Amino acid sequence: MDNKDSSLGKLFDYFKNSSPFNSREREDIAPLFTERKIKRRQYILQPGDVCRHFTYVVEGCFRLYAADQDGKEHNIQFTIENDWTTDLASFYDQTPSLLYIEAIEPSVILQIKHDKVIDMYVASHKFDRNFRIIVERKYISLQNRTLQNISQPAEERYQAFLADYPQLAMRLPNTQIASYLGITPEFLSKIRKDMTSRP
């Protein structure tokens, strides 16, 4: 089994949780995906580029973020193994992105192009259903994050982060987590210290 076959195996295992593809469907879908190896700190999307791929993360970790006028970075979402990343607005509207997608770790991804996704929405009800579920989950995640930011204090947001990304607390530096929470790394360190000091 070559590397792409192994990656595709993980991809189709992912779909078993929603609408599994049969062997013939897998044969039709597999050639639509391209495997890429991504270096740490390599971008797969930058502002001004049109997002032309839906990306499945086989190994590694990515962050979706924006930079303000002062150059300060604001993490919006993290994506680790067995999940998807894209700029939904740029992908579906085919307009220039305002966001970055950057690898935090060396990563392996599978990408499918925009036109292939749209073609498969028409050709395969099961494919359409699977991708609708992916988009719905991403929307729900972003909606929950927005509500947390406007209604919860920083410690509760950190606890929500730990619940959403239990594997990431030890994989990410404080600066990345703090950017996601909208606080300083120093304040995050204080939150962590306060939480560990409680009986």
Backbone as CSV, one residue per row, in Angstrom:
resi,resn,N_x,N_y,N_z,CA_x,CA_y,CA_z,C_x,C_y,C_z
1,MET,0.857,-1.198,0.000,0.000,0.000,0.000,0.887,1.240,0.000
2,ASP,0.709,2.129,-1.016,1.529,3.334,-1.031,0.939,4.375,-0.096
3,ASN,1.662,5.517,0.025,1.245,6.531,0.983,-0.141,7.081,0.692
4,LYS,-0.422,7.319,-0.613,-1.742,7.865,-0.935,-2.843,6.869,-0.602
5,ASP,-2.598,5.584,-0.857,-3.607,4.576,-0.510,-3.882,4.584,0.988
6,SER,-2.823,4.729,1.784,-2.988,4.797,3.234,-3.789,6.033,3.634
7,SER,-3.477,7.165,2.999,-4.201,8.404,3.288,-5.661,8.281,2.889
8,LEU,-5.915,7.700,1.723,-7.290,7.518,1.259,-8.051,6.572,2.179
9,GLY,-7.355,5.589,2.723,-7.996,4.695,3.682,-8.520,5.460,4.886
10,LYS,-7.724,6.398,5.377,-8.157,7.221,6.513,-9.323,8.129,6.118
11,LEU,-9.262,8.665,4.894,-10.351,9.516,4.406,-11.667,8.747,4.360
12,PHE,-11.656,7.562,3.788,-12.900,6.802,3.665,-13.365,6.251,5.009
13,ASP,-12.427,6.022,5.924,-12.831,5.685,7.296,-13.590,6.849,7.925
14,TYR,-13.155,8.075,7.632,-13.845,9.262,8.144,-15.308,9.261,7.716
15,PHE,-15.558,8.934,6.461,-16.924,8.987,5.937,-17.806,7.873,6.485
16,LYS,-17.222,6.861,7.111,-18.033,5.789,7.699,-18.948,6.309,8.797
17,ASN,-18.598,7.470,9.372,-19.409,8.038,10.450,-20.652,8.750,9.935
18,SER,-20.763,8.946,8.623,-21.944,9.624,8.077,-22.593,8.754,7.013
19,SER,-22.115,8.837,5.772,-22.648,8.018,4.679,-21.492,7.296,4.005
20,PRO,-21.197,6.076,4.425,-20.035,5.369,3.871,-20.162,5.148,2.363
21,PHE,-19.024,5.209,1.685,-18.988,4.933,0.254,-18.702,3.447,0.030
22,ASN,-19.374,2.874,-0.976,-19.077,1.484,-1.322,-17.809,1.432,-2.167
23,SER,-17.359,0.233,-2.503,-16.070,0.081,-3.184,-16.061,0.761,-4.552
24,ARG,-17.165,0.688,-5.276,-17.201,1.340,-6.591,-17.152,2.854,-6.437
25,GLU,-17.864,3.387,-5.456,-17.843,4.837,-5.219,-16.447,5.296,-4.810
26,ARG,-15.777,4.495,-3.992,-14.417,4.853,-3.576,-13.478,4.892,-4.776
27,GLU,-13.653,3.973,-5.701,-12.820,3.963,-6.912,-13.050,5.216,-7.755
28,ASP,-14.290,5.707,-7.790,-14.605,6.918,-8.551,-14.074,8.174,-7.870
29,ILE,-14.114,8.184,-6.535,-13.765,9.394,-5.777,-12.261,9.517,-5.548
30,ALA,-11.582,8.402,-5.340,-10.156,8.435,-4.988,-9.305,9.274,-5.936
31,PRO,-9.476,9.179,-7.275,-8.624,9.977,-8.173,-8.857,11.483,-8.085
32,LEU,-9.954,11.891,-7.454,-10.262,13.319,-7.353,-9.405,14.013,-6.297
33,PHE,-8.782,13.239,-5.428,-7.988,13.791,-4.332,-6.498,13.715,-4.646
34,THR,-5.792,14.776,-4.297,-4.340,14.843,-4.457,-3.693,14.881,-3.076
35,GLU,-2.699,14.031,-2.878,-1.978,14.038,-1.603,-0.829,15.030,-1.664
36,ARG,-0.638,15.774,-0.592,0.487,16.712,-0.490,1.127,16.580,0.883
37,LYS,2.439,16.732,0.914,3.178,16.824,2.172,3.511,18.296,2.398
38,ILE,3.174,18.804,3.563,3.296,20.227,3.863,4.295,20.420,4.997
39,LYS,5.224,21.356,4.812,6.208,21.642,5.844,5.615,22.535,6.933
40,ARG,6.224,22.470,8.093,5.834,23.376,9.177,5.981,24.818,8.711
41,ARG,4.963,25.638,8.998,4.896,27.064,8.670,4.654,27.316,7.177
42,GLN,4.349,26.275,6.436,3.989,26.447,5.016,2.506,26.792,4.916
43,TYR,2.187,27.704,4.007,0.803,28.115,3.799,0.160,27.285,2.689
44,ILE,-1.108,26.952,2.884,-1.887,26.400,1.780,-2.944,27.409,1.312
45,LEU,-3.019,28.553,1.999,-3.875,29.665,1.565,-3.351,30.944,2.194
46,GLN,-3.354,32.040,1.413,-2.977,33.356,1.909,-3.966,34.391,1.395
47,PRO,-4.088,35.533,2.087,-5.005,36.573,1.637,-4.725,36.980,0.187
48,GLY,-5.787,37.175,-0.541,-5.672,37.537,-1.951,-5.774,36.346,-2.875
49,ASP,-5.468,35.151,-2.357,-5.624,33.934,-3.146,-7.088,33.494,-3.113
50,VAL,-7.546,32.876,-4.167,-8.859,32.243,-4.161,-8.692,30.823,-3.625
51,CYS,-9.511,30.456,-2.656,-9.435,29.122,-2.065,-10.019,28.114,-3.057
52,ARG,-9.179,27.270,-3.603,-9.607,26.355,-4.665,-9.679,24.895,-4.219
53,HIS,-9.486,24.647,-2.919,-9.480,23.261,-2.443,-10.231,23.116,-1.127
54,PHE,-10.843,21.962,-0.963,-11.268,21.467,0.340,-10.149,20.540,0.790
55,THR,-9.679,20.685,2.017,-8.490,19.972,2.481,-8.796,19.080,3.669
56,TYR,-8.481,17.802,3.511,-8.607,16.824,4.597,-7.221,16.611,5.204
57,VAL,-7.130,16.733,6.520,-5.849,16.589,7.210,-5.661,15.125,7.610
58,VAL,-4.686,14.486,6.992,-4.354,13.093,7.301,-3.452,13.049,8.528
59,GLU,-2.433,13.898,8.540,-1.508,14.018,9.674,-1.161,15.486,9.843
60,GLY,-0.968,15.901,11.110,-0.489,17.255,11.359,-1.540,18.185,11.919
61,CYS,-1.268,19.463,11.808,-2.124,20.481,12.416,-2.021,21.780,11.621
62,PHE,-3.164,22.421,11.413,-3.227,23.697,10.706,-3.985,24.718,11.543
63,ARG,-3.703,25.981,11.258,-4.504,27.041,11.850,-5.056,27.924,10.736
64,LEU,-6.292,28.348,10.917,-6.954,29.319,10.055,-6.953,30.631,10.821
65,TYR,-6.343,31.686,10.237,-6.250,32.929,10.995,-6.323,34.147,10.084
66,ALA,-6.572,35.281,10.716,-6.577,36.572,10.035,-5.580,37.476,10.725
67,ALA,-5.087,38.464,9.996,-4.188,39.476,10.567,-4.859,40.835,10.452
68,ASP,-4.826,41.626,11.540,-5.452,42.945,11.492,-4.495,43.971,10.875
69,GLN,-4.911,45.230,10.859,-4.113,46.271,10.193,-2.767,46.491,10.851
70,ASP,-2.667,46.127,12.125,-1.400,46.267,12.833,-0.521,45.026,12.710
71,GLY,-1.002,44.037,11.965,-0.245,42.808,11.792,-0.449,41.783,12.891
72,LYS,-1.328,42.070,13.839,-1.597,41.117,14.915,-2.423,39.963,14.367
73,GLU,-2.025,38.748,14.714,-2.692,37.555,14.201,-3.796,37.102,15.157
74,HIS,-4.908,36.665,14.561,-6.070,36.215,15.331,-6.475,34.824,14.827
75,ASN,-6.195,33.799,15.629,-6.542,32.435,15.246,-8.049,32.234,15.312
76,ILE,-8.595,31.676,14.262,-10.031,31.444,14.166,-10.369,29.979,14.404
77,GLN,-9.519,29.095,13.886,-9.833,27.671,13.965,-8.550,26.861,13.850
78,PHE,-8.512,25.724,14.547,-7.443,24.751,14.383,-8.027,23.502,13.736
79,THR,-7.208,22.842,12.932,-7.634,21.589,12.311,-6.519,20.565,12.481
80,ILE,-6.878,19.422,13.048,-5.915,18.344,13.233,-6.363,17.118,12.440
81,GLU,-5.688,15.993,12.668,-5.966,14.770,11.933,-7.452,14.436,11.917
82,ASN,-7.888,13.905,10.765,-9.257,13.422,10.605,-10.279,14.551,10.626
83,ASP,-9.890,15.699,10.093,-10.812,16.826,9.998,-10.470,17.639,8.753
84,TRP,-11.266,18.661,8.484,-11.189,19.417,7.237,-10.906,20.887,7.501
85,THR,-10.215,21.514,6.548,-10.013,22.953,6.613,-10.200,23.559,5.234
86,THR,-10.757,24.750,5.220,-10.908,25.542,4.007,-11.406,26.916,4.428
87,ASP,-11.343,27.884,3.539,-12.033,29.158,3.736,-13.362,29.008,3.006
88,LEU,-14.422,28.753,3.753,-15.708,28.443,3.134,-16.199,29.554,2.212
89,ALA,-16.046,30.812,2.637,-16.537,31.928,1.825,-15.782,32.007,0.502
90,SER,-14.473,31.956,0.565,-13.662,32.043,-0.650,-13.880,30.825,-1.533
91,PHE,-14.017,29.647,-0.928,-14.181,28.411,-1.691,-15.497,28.420,-2.474
92,TYR,-16.588,28.738,-1.796,-17.881,28.647,-2.468,-18.164,29.840,-3.378
93,ASP,-17.679,31.024,-3.023,-17.886,32.200,-3.871,-16.794,32.365,-4.926
94,GLN,-15.688,31.635,-4.753,-14.517,31.768,-5.628,-14.063,33.224,-5.712
95,THR,-13.937,33.833,-4.540,-13.465,35.204,-4.391,-12.178,35.196,-3.565
96,PRO,-11.361,36.261,-3.657,-10.107,36.292,-2.905,-10.331,36.145,-1.398
97,SER,-9.489,35.361,-0.794,-9.599,35.109,0.639,-9.041,36.279,1.444
98,LEU,-9.526,36.388,2.660,-8.982,37.336,3.637,-8.169,36.606,4.708
99,LEU,-8.024,35.298,4.555,-7.487,34.461,5.617,-6.219,33.721,5.205
100,TYR,-5.507,33.273,6.229,-4.361,32.385,6.056,-4.742,30.991,6.554
101,ILE,-4.232,29.965,5.880,-4.229,28.616,6.437,-2.780,28.154,6.431
102,GLU,-2.244,27.927,7.623,-0.820,27.639,7.804,-0.635,26.346,8.586
103,ALA,0.347,25.551,8.181,0.684,24.334,8.913,1.472,24.689,10.172
104,ILE,0.999,24.222,11.307,1.716,24.410,12.566,2.744,23.289,12.760
105,GLU,2.471,22.149,12.157,3.360,20.991,12.216,3.569,20.460,10.799
106,PRO,4.623,19.675,10.573,4.718,18.964,9.296,3.453,18.119,9.107
107,SER,2.873,18.167,7.926,1.541,17.597,7.736,1.423,16.847,6.418
108,VAL,0.440,15.969,6.374,0.044,15.287,5.142,-1.429,15.578,4.927
109,ILE,-1.779,16.008,3.712,-3.161,16.379,3.425,-3.634,15.727,2.128
110,LEU,-4.938,15.639,1.996,-5.586,15.277,0.744,-6.458,16.457,0.334
111,GLN,-6.320,16.886,-0.923,-7.089,18.033,-1.392,-7.935,17.656,-2.602
112,ILE,-9.140,18.221,-2.634,-10.025,18.073,-3.779,-10.373,19.468,-4.292
113,LYS,-10.301,19.656,-5.608,-10.509,20.967,-6.205,-11.979,21.372,-6.190
114,HIS,-12.178,22.689,-6.235,-13.515,23.269,-6.202,-14.419,22.687,-7.274
115,ASP,-13.946,22.640,-8.519,-14.826,22.177,-9.602,-15.200,20.711,-9.425
116,LYS,-14.301,19.900,-8.871,-14.614,18.495,-8.637,-15.663,18.349,-7.531
117,VAL,-15.553,19.174,-6.481,-16.557,19.143,-5.411,-17.927,19.485,-5.977
118,ILE,-18.005,20.558,-6.747,-19.295,20.985,-7.302,-19.850,19.922,-8.240
119,ASP,-19.004,19.333,-9.076,-19.463,18.258,-9.982,-20.016,17.075,-9.191
120,MET,-19.329,16.725,-8.095,-19.754,15.564,-7.315,-21.027,15.829,-6.524
121,TYR,-21.290,17.078,-6.177,-22.562,17.402,-5.537,-23.726,16.968,-6.426
122,VAL,-23.560,17.151,-7.728,-24.602,16.792,-8.693,-24.589,15.297,-8.988
123,ALA,-23.392,14.729,-9.094,-23.263,13.337,-9.533,-23.567,12.320,-8.445
124,SER,-23.342,12.689,-7.194,-23.465,11.711,-6.107,-24.213,12.299,-4.926
125,HIS,-25.394,11.758,-4.670,-26.176,12.219,-3.516,-25.409,11.969,-2.213
126,LYS,-24.712,10.832,-2.155,-23.984,10.484,-0.940,-22.820,11.461,-0.706
127,PHE,-22.113,11.814,-1.770,-21.028,12.793,-1.663,-21.589,14.136,-1.202
128,ASP,-22.692,14.556,-1.806,-23.331,15.821,-1.433,-23.709,15.815,0.053
129,ARG,-24.279,14.707,0.510,-24.682,14.605,1.913,-23.468,14.679,2.840
130,ASN,-22.411,13.956,2.503,-21.214,13.958,3.340,-20.615,15.352,3.468
131,PHE,-20.521,16.072,2.353,-19.925,17.398,2.413,-20.862,18.415,3.056
132,ARG,-22.156,18.211,2.928,-23.079,19.094,3.631,-22.898,18.958,5.142
133,ILE,-22.693,17.727,5.608,-22.461,17.497,7.033,-21.164,18.167,7.483
134,ILE,-20.106,18.079,6.658,-18.836,18.730,6.992,-19.040,20.235,7.164
135,VAL,-19.716,20.852,6.194,-19.938,22.302,6.239,-20.811,22.675,7.427
136,GLU,-21.844,21.879,7.703,-22.722,22.174,8.838,-21.947,22.122,10.148
137,ARG,-21.072,21.136,10.284,-20.284,21.023,11.516,-19.349,22.219,11.685
138,LYS,-18.734,22.657,10.593,-17.854,23.817,10.664,-18.633,25.069,11.040
139,TYR,-19.826,25.208,10.464,-20.661,26.378,10.785,-21.056,26.368,12.256
140,ILE,-21.461,25.216,12.750,-21.845,25.109,14.158,-20.660,25.439,15.061
141,SER,-19.478,24.932,14.700,-18.280,25.206,15.492,-17.977,26.698,15.555
142,LEU,-18.052,27.367,14.401,-17.779,28.804,14.369,-18.846,29.591,15.112
143,GLN,-20.102,29.148,15.010,-21.181,29.831,15.738,-20.976,29.695,17.239
144,ASN,-20.638,28.498,17.696,-20.391,28.287,19.125,-19.219,29.134,19.602
145,ARG,-18.180,29.209,18.785,-17.012,30.014,19.150,-17.371,31.492,19.258
146,THR,-18.180,31.992,18.349,-18.628,33.387,18.405,-19.417,33.648,19.677
147,LEU,-20.309,32.742,20.024,-21.101,32.899,21.249,-20.207,32.885,22.486
148,GLN,-19.201,32.004,22.494,-18.269,31.966,23.625,-17.529,33.288,23.772
149,ASN,-17.109,33.848,22.658,-16.329,35.088,22.705,-17.123,36.264,23.253
150,ILE,-18.435,36.276,23.027,-19.230,37.423,23.472,-19.919,37.183,24.812
151,SER,-19.881,35.940,25.307,-20.679,35.662,26.507,-19.910,34.976,27.632
152,GLN,-18.674,34.529,27.382,-17.962,33.777,28.410,-16.659,34.463,28.796
153,PRO,-16.305,34.400,30.078,-14.996,34.912,30.496,-13.885,34.021,29.947
154,ALA,-12.660,34.519,30.035,-11.528,33.849,29.397,-11.321,32.421,29.902
155,GLU,-11.484,32.188,31.201,-11.243,30.837,31.714,-12.243,29.842,31.121
156,GLU,-13.502,30.259,30.991,-14.501,29.366,30.402,-14.206,29.117,28.923
157,ARG,-13.695,30.127,28.238,-13.311,29.934,26.835,-12.156,28.945,26.728
158,TYR,-11.217,29.031,27.675,-10.103,28.080,27.680,-10.597,26.662,27.954
159,GLN,-11.524,26.507,28.882,-12.084,25.191,29.162,-12.815,24.638,27.935
160,ALA,-13.504,25.528,27.205,-14.185,25.102,25.975,-13.163,24.680,24.926
161,PHE,-12.037,25.407,24.858,-10.961,25.017,23.944,-10.451,23.622,24.270
162,LEU,-10.236,23.341,25.557,-9.748,22.028,25.971,-10.747,20.932,25.605
163,ALA,-12.051,21.260,25.688,-13.082,20.282,25.324,-13.115,20.062,23.810
164,ASP,-12.948,21.148,23.047,-13.010,21.048,21.582,-11.742,20.444,20.993
165,TYR,-10.604,20.769,21.600,-9.309,20.329,21.067,-8.472,19.658,22.165
166,PRO,-8.944,18.533,22.704,-8.232,17.925,23.843,-6.798,17.521,23.523
167,GLN,-6.499,17.248,22.262,-5.150,16.808,21.898,-4.189,17.979,21.700
168,LEU,-4.731,19.197,21.592,-3.895,20.308,21.173,-3.223,21.068,22.308
169,ALA,-3.718,20.936,23.501,-3.167,21.720,24.608,-1.668,21.501,24.766
170,MET,-1.206,20.282,24.500,0.206,19.974,24.646,0.978,20.131,23.330
171,ARG,0.265,20.301,22.218,0.932,20.396,20.910,1.157,21.841,20.472
172,LEU,0.404,22.770,21.053,0.485,24.163,20.622,1.215,25.022,21.650
173,PRO,1.986,25.991,21.190,2.571,26.950,22.133,1.501,27.869,22.696
174,ASN,1.793,28.438,23.850,0.842,29.351,24.500,0.402,30.483,23.582
175,THR,1.328,30.970,22.752,0.992,32.102,21.891,-0.148,31.767,20.936
176,GLN,-0.164,30.540,20.410,-1.211,30.145,19.469,-2.562,29.998,20.180
177,ILE,-2.546,29.381,21.348,-3.796,29.193,22.095,-4.336,30.543,22.559
178,ALA,-3.443,31.402,23.044,-3.865,32.723,23.514,-4.484,33.537,22.382
179,SER,-3.895,33.457,21.189,-4.452,34.163,20.038,-5.860,33.669,19.732
180,TYR,-6.076,32.372,19.840,-7.403,31.794,19.602,-8.414,32.290,20.638
181,LEU,-7.957,32.431,21.888,-8.850,32.847,22.974,-9.031,34.355,23.048
182,GLY,-8.181,35.096,22.343,-8.282,36.548,22.379,-7.695,37.155,23.635
183,ILE,-6.672,36.506,24.193,-6.028,37.008,25.406,-4.518,36.977,25.193
184,THR,-3.765,37.509,26.166,-2.306,37.479,26.067,-1.785,36.137,26.557
185,PRO,-0.594,35.731,26.097,0.002,34.488,26.615,0.210,34.532,28.130
186,GLU,0.514,35.720,28.653,0.723,35.849,30.098,-0.568,35.562,30.863
187,PHE,-1.691,36.074,30.326,-2.967,35.836,30.998,-3.361,34.363,30.902
188,LEU,-3.028,33.727,29.785,-3.297,32.300,29.657,-2.495,31.515,30.690
189,SER,-1.231,31.897,30.883,-0.409,31.221,31.886,-1.022,31.364,33.278
190,LYS,-1.578,32.543,33.565,-2.227,32.766,34.861,-3.462,31.877,35.001
191,ILE,-4.258,31.764,33.930,-5.449,30.909,33.969,-5.046,29.468,34.252
192,ARG,-4.022,29.003,33.560,-3.571,27.631,33.757,-3.083,27.419,35.193
193,LYS,-2.332,28.378,35.697,-1.810,28.265,37.061,-2.957,28.235,38.062
194,ASP,-3.949,29.105,37.859,-5.107,29.139,38.774,-5.877,27.821,38.738
195,MET,-6.023,27.249,37.540,-6.783,25.998,37.412,-6.058,24.835,38.079
196,THR,-4.739,24.783,37.958,-3.988,23.662,38.543,-3.829,23.811,40.055
197,SER,-3.954,25.026,40.576,-3.763,25.241,42.007,-5.031,24.979,42.814
198,ARG,-6.151,24.809,42.141,-7.399,24.548,42.866,-7.447,23.103,43.359
199,PRO,-8.066,22.893,44.511,-8.161,21.527,45.057,-9.080,20.660,44.193
